[in-house]
Amino acid sequence: MTERANGEASMGEPTSPSEDSGFAPCGRIESHPRASTDDPFRPRWMDIADPRERQCAHIVDMLGFCGHYMHVNGGGRSGRAPIICALLKHGDAMPQRELMNMFDLKAGSLSEVLTKIERDGFIERTLDPQDRRQRIVRLTEAGHEQAVLEQRGRERFRAEALTCLDADERAQLEDMLRRIKQHWKQIEPDMKGDCACSRN
């Protein structure tokens, strides 16, 4: 990556901790973290002495922020937004069991989420006429409209999220993230596969 106009240095070489960069693990932006190591909002990577370890910790911290940002703004892994968008993509209705498998949830956990969405008036559940032991989850008219809005918001975010990078930088980032993903799968073999919400 080349040096950006905002003064952010390339991550090609380890850099010293900066007093005007970084953020807390919780995602809180700290434009001017205090020097005291007792500050609970001071990014911990800034206090690592080894330059290589500090750089790696900083990168992981930034990836964590990006993941947290997308998770929260996407409605969570199994929140309202991913579920109603999944229903929208499947013709507004799906068997409850298929939703459970798609989001890798236990029956009780999914039922709790669906109850809240149903209470908001976005879905309705009916018995499956082909198998009365199962339920069909269907978007209401209000749910369909909300799902369309949520989906448009996701598409808009995807279109704008990486406009700060040029085509070559996006290709480099794509390749680097692919390699990181494969490496993480090797060092954490029990890690789950692709997040279900990313498919919605």
Protein Blocks (a to p, Z undefined) as FASTA:
>chain_A
ZZdfkopacfkbccdddfkgccdfkopacfbacfblklmklcfklmpmblmlmmmmmmmm
mmmmmmmmmmmmnopjklmklmmmmmmmnoopacfklmmmmnopafklmmmmmmmmmmno
paccdddfklmkbccddddfklmmmmmmmmmmmmmmmmmmmmmpcfklmmmmmmmmmmmm
mmmmmmmmmbccddfklmZZ
